[in-house]
Structure formats: structure tokens, C-alpha cells
Amino acid sequence: ELQYYQFFLLPALMLSRVVGRKWRRMRDIEELRLPLLNGVLTWLNGVEVSLGEYLAWPIGSSLMAACRRTDA
């Protein structure tokens, strides 16, 4: 089974990469620890995981694979 992950955060990630290529300082901001922002993003991830039990995301920044080994 293959499933995309990080659907909700993909637009922010793409914007961050584009801006980071043009302005190095903006790229460095991504590495800062911002507790409030991290809390919001963690919550959003939880929502995505919960909804992912019922929906198949069409795209995301990551692709997960769940595999089962069968004995031959």
C-alpha cells in the first residue's frame, strides 16, 4: 500500500523552498525552533493523519509504503 503524507503542509513547504533559494536568510529561518508554530503544525499533522484513515491524499511531500512479506 502506498499513501502520500504531508498534504496540508505541502504548499508551505514548496513556498519555503522557493523563497529559500532566493533569500538565504529566509532559508535559515526554517531551522528556528518556534514552539507556537510547531504546536500548530503538529496539530495539523494529527488532523491529516485522522482524515487519512478515510481519505487517500492525491499528493504530499512524502510517500509512505506499507509492505507485507509473503513466504514463497
Secondary structure, 3 states (H helix, E strand, C coil): CEEEECCCCHHHHHHHHHHHHHCHHHHHHCCCCCHHHHHHHHHHHHHHHHHHCCCCCCCCCEEEECCCCCCC
